[in-house]
Amino acid sequence: MVRNPDVWIGPYRDAGADWISVHYETAPHLERTLSCIRESGARAGIALNPGTYPDGLEYVLNDADFVLVMSVNPGFGGQNFLVSSLEKLAALRTRLDKKGLSSVQLEIDGGVDATNAGDIVRAGADILVAGSSVYRSEDPLQAAKQLLANARSGL
């Protein structure tokens, strides 16, 4: 999460990023920021911290390619998954589908592991970000395979 996200769009693109999300909480002109991201050629996303609810997003959902639901508080890895994120995902998926925006992808990041991957997919997530549960395991390849298998069980 950065302050003044607009100034980082160019450097991130120059570094090769083709998906850029901006935290709802740090973008005073979110519609403009999403537009700038898209104009740069990247996919534009809105990131929501655990304490932020999607009610205020209606005016910008048409401008987003994806919404990133943070399922832990940003700052450090290895935190436990916040179960309340499932409700947020489901509400967002319903809202997007009702608005004819089913192409907007839902991403989740934080505390994702093999035990919750199926529930996360059933709640509406298209993209799961797993860090610690894979890379801190004794067998990262097996952990990734198990996570993928469990995620597919949610389809």
C-alpha positions in Angstrom: 0.0 0.0 0.0 1.5 3.3 -1.0 0.5 7.0 -0.7 -0.1 8.9 -3.9 -0.6 5.8 -6.0 -0.7 7.8 -9.3 3.0 8.6 -9.2 3.8 4.9 -9.0 1.9 3.7 -12.1 4.7 4.6 -14.5 7.5 3.1 -12.5 5.5 -0.1 -12.0 4.8 -0.4 -15.7 8.4 0.3 -16.5 9.3 -2.6 -14.2 7.0 -4.9 -16.1 3.8 -4.9 -14.1 0.8 -5.5 -16.3 -1.7 -5.8 -13.4 -1.8 -2.8 -11.0 -4.1 -2.5 -8.0 -4.6 0.6 -5.9 -5.9 0.6 -2.3 -9.3 2.2 -2.1 -8.2 3.7 1.2 -5.3 5.6 -0.4 -6.7 6.9 -3.7 -8.6 10.2 -3.2 -9.6 10.2 -6.9 -10.0 6.5 -7.5 -11.8 6.8 -10.8 -9.0 8.9 -12.3 -6.3 6.5 -10.9 -8.0 3.5 -12.4 -8.2 5.4 -15.7 -4.5 6.2 -15.6 -3.7 2.6 -14.9 -5.7 1.4 -17.9 -4.3 4.2 -20.2 -0.8 2.8 -19.3 -1.8 -0.5 -20.8 -2.2 -2.4 -17.5 -5.2 -4.1 -16.0 -6.6 -1.9 -13.2 -7.7 -3.2 -9.8 -9.1 -1.9 -6.6 -7.7 -3.4 -3.3 -9.8 -3.5 -0.2 -8.3 -3.8 3.3 -10.2 -6.1 5.7 -12.0 -3.3 7.4 -13.2 -1.7 4.2 -16.6 -2.8 2.9 -17.4 -2.7 -0.8 -20.5 -0.4 -0.4 -18.6 2.7 -1.7 -17.3 1.0 -4.9 -20.5 1.3 -7.0 -19.3 4.3 -8.9 -16.0 2.7 -10.0 -16.8 -0.9 -10.6 -17.2 -0.3 -14.3 -13.6 1.1 -14.3 -12.0 -2.0 -12.7 -10.7 -5.2 -14.2 -10.4 -6.8 -10.9 -11.0 -6.3 -7.2 -8.4 -7.5 -4.7 -9.9 -8.5 -1.3 -7.2 -8.4 1.4 -8.0 -11.3 3.8 -5.3 -10.2 6.3 -4.2 -6.8 7.4 -1.3 -5.7 5.1 2.2 -5.5 6.4 3.6 -9.0 7.0 3.2 -12.6 5.9 2.0 -15.6 7.8 -1.2 -14.1 9.2 -4.4 -16.1 9.7 -7.1 -15.9 7.1 -10.0 -13.6 8.1 -13.1 -15.7 7.6 -15.2 -12.5 7.2 -13.5 -12.1 3.8 -15.7 -14.9 2.4 -18.8 -12.9 3.0 -17.2 -9.9 1.4 -16.2 -12.0 -1.7 -19.7 -13.4 -2.0 -21.3 -9.9 -1.7 -18.9 -8.5 -4.4 -19.5 -11.4 -6.8 -23.3 -11.0 -6.4 -23.1 -7.2 -6.9 -20.8 -7.6 -10.0 -23.0 -10.2 -11.6 -26.2 -8.1 -11.0 -24.5 -5.2 -12.7 -23.5 -7.3 -15.7 -19.8 -7.1 -14.7 -19.1 -10.8 -14.3 -15.9 -10.2 -16.3 -14.4 -8.3 -13.3 -12.2 -10.8 -11.5 -12.1 -11.2 -7.8 -8.7 -11.8 -6.2 -7.9 -12.7 -2.6 -4.6 -12.3 -0.8 -3.7 -13.3 2.7 -3.9 -16.5 4.7 -4.8 -18.5 1.7 -4.0 -22.2 2.1 -5.2 -25.7 1.2 -7.7 -25.7 4.1 -9.7 -22.6 2.9 -9.1 -22.6 -0.9 -12.3 -24.4 -1.8 -14.4 -22.1 0.4 -12.7 -19.1 -1.2 -13.5 -20.3 -4.7 -17.1 -21.1 -3.7 -17.4 -17.6 -2.3 -16.5 -16.2 -5.8 -12.8 -15.7 -6.0 -11.1 -16.1 -9.4 -7.5 -15.6 -8.3 -6.0 -16.8 -5.1 -2.6 -15.5 -3.8 -0.8 -17.9 -1.6 2.6 -17.0 -0.1 3.5 -18.4 3.3 1.4 -21.5 3.1 3.4 -22.6 0.1 6.8 -21.1 0.6 7.2 -21.7 4.3 6.0 -25.4 4.0 8.4 -28.3 4.0 7.5 -29.2 0.5 6.4 -26.1 -1.5 5.5 -28.0 -4.7 3.2 -30.4 -2.8 1.7 -27.5 -0.9 0.9 -25.7 -4.1 -0.5 -28.9 -5.7 -2.8 -29.5 -2.7 -3.9 -25.9 -2.7 -4.8 -26.1 -6.4 -6.7 -29.4 -5.9 -8.7 -27.9 -3.0 -9.4 -24.7 -5.0 -10.7 -26.8 -7.9 -13.0 -28.6 -5.5 -14.8 -25.2 -5.0 -15.7 -24.9 -8.7 
